């Protein structure tokens, strides 16, 4: 099963959702702002994406610019920050059993199909 970690207020996230719908694949939507990821879920996603926590930070977010930019955090600390502030996570992330991709651009989803 494919899961899209989605924020309906985000244009890029809506584009990823539309791409999945256009491909006609079965998927489930997880609105991660309403149902945040646990530390273990986030670690699993990062492993499937082959990314570090800082790689998926939305650096244009006000919280990042005012409170986090330029600070040196460990991966574990970044994971805690992302779990506590899911809005800082880039989206959409699309996950299949053993792999996940940041669907920017939406064509990255093709890696899972």
Backbone torsions as a table, in degrees:
resi	resn	phi	psi	omega
1	UNK	NA	141.2	177.1
2	UNK	-96.6	136.8	176.4
3	UNK	-121.3	134.3	173.4
4	UNK	-109.9	125.5	175.0
5	UNK	-88.4	110.0	-160.1
6	UNK	-125.9	143.2	169.7
7	UNK	-123.9	108.0	-174.9
8	UNK	-62.8	-15.2	179.5
9	UNK	-86.6	-4.3	-175.8
10	UNK	-102.1	126.8	-178.8
11	UNK	-60.1	-43.9	-179.2
12	UNK	-66.2	-36.5	178.4
13	UNK	-67.9	-42.2	176.9
14	UNK	-63.0	-36.1	178.4
15	UNK	-64.9	-39.6	177.2
16	UNK	-64.8	-41.5	177.9
17	UNK	-62.6	-44.8	179.2
18	UNK	-62.2	-39.0	179.5
19	UNK	-61.3	-45.1	177.6
20	UNK	-62.1	-43.2	179.1
21	UNK	-62.3	-42.0	-179.8
22	UNK	-65.0	-31.0	179.1
23	UNK	-76.8	-15.1	177.6
24	UNK	72.5	23.9	179.8
25	UNK	-92.7	153.6	175.1
26	UNK	-77.2	134.9	178.5
27	UNK	-154.5	162.9	173.6
28	UNK	-119.4	151.6	-178.9
29	UNK	-105.7	131.9	171.7
30	UNK	-119.6	110.8	176.4
31	UNK	-79.9	93.4	-169.6
32	UNK	-69.7	-12.4	173.9
33	UNK	-78.6	-29.8	177.5
34	UNK	-85.5	-34.4	179.7
35	UNK	-128.0	82.0	-175.3
36	UNK	-60.6	155.1	177.9
37	UNK	-76.4	148.3	171.5
38	UNK	-81.0	169.0	176.5
39	UNK	-58.7	-44.1	-178.7
40	UNK	-64.1	-40.8	178.4
41	UNK	-63.7	-42.6	179.6
42	UNK	-65.9	-41.9	177.9
43	UNK	-60.9	-42.3	179.0
44	UNK	-62.4	-45.4	178.1
45	UNK	-60.1	-45.8	179.9
46	UNK	-60.8	-40.9	177.6
47	UNK	-62.5	-44.7	-180.0
48	UNK	-65.4	-27.1	179.0
49	UNK	-89.6	-12.8	-173.9
50	UNK	58.6	46.1	-178.5
51	UNK	-129.2	157.2	172.9
52	UNK	-91.4	157.7	-179.2
53	UNK	-54.7	-40.9	-177.2
54	UNK	-65.1	-23.0	-179.9
55	UNK	-66.2	-20.5	-176.5
56	UNK	-112.4	16.9	178.9
57	UNK	-80.5	136.2	173.6
58	UNK	-84.4	96.0	-173.8
59	UNK	-72.3	-11.8	178.6
60	UNK	-86.1	-8.1	179.3
61	UNK	-67.3	141.6	-178.2
62	UNK	-58.3	-42.8	-179.8
63	UNK	-59.2	-42.3	178.7
64	UNK	-63.5	-51.1	-175.6
65	UNK	-61.1	-38.9	-174.8
66	UNK	-87.5	-30.6	-171.5
67	UNK	-118.1	-22.9	-169.4
68	UNK	-118.1	-27.8	-175.5
69	UNK	-56.5	133.8	176.3
70	UNK	81.8	-4.2	179.6
71	UNK	-91.0	150.4	-176.2
72	UNK	-102.7	102.9	179.1
73	UNK	-111.2	148.8	173.1
74	UNK	-73.8	165.8	176.3
75	UNK	-56.9	-41.3	-179.3
76	UNK	-63.4	-39.6	177.9
77	UNK	-67.3	-40.2	177.6
78	UNK	-62.7	-39.3	178.6
79	UNK	-61.3	-44.9	177.8
80	UNK	-61.3	-42.3	179.3
81	UNK	-61.5	-44.2	-179.5
82	UNK	-66.9	-39.0	179.4
83	UNK	-65.3	-39.2	-179.7
84	UNK	-78.2	-22.4	-176.8
85	UNK	-133.9	69.4	-173.9
86	UNK	-60.4	-21.2	178.6
87	UNK	-62.3	-20.9	180.0
88	UNK	-76.7	-9.3	-176.6
89	UNK	-84.6	132.0	175.9
90	UNK	-64.0	152.2	-178.0
91	UNK	-148.3	161.5	-4.0
92	UNK	-83.9	153.7	168.3
93	UNK	-107.0	134.2	179.7
94	UNK	-118.4	130.9	-173.3
95	UNK	-123.4	137.8	169.3
96	UNK	-122.5	176.0	-170.3
97	UNK	-39.8	-57.3	-173.3
98	UNK	-115.1	5.0	-176.0
99	UNK	-145.5	152.4	175.7
100	UNK	-143.2	151.7	179.5
101	UNK	-136.1	150.7	168.4
102	UNK	-83.3	116.7	-172.1
103	UNK	-86.3	54.6	173.3
104	UNK	-127.7	98.8	5.6
105	UNK	-79.3	167.2	-178.0
106	UNK	-57.1	-26.4	-179.7
107	UNK	-61.4	-17.6	175.9
108	UNK	-59.7	-24.1	179.8
109	UNK	-61.8	-26.4	-179.9
110	UNK	-56.6	-25.9	177.6
111	UNK	-61.1	-22.5	-177.3
112	UNK	-96.6	-14.8	-172.8
113	UNK	-92.9	NA	NA
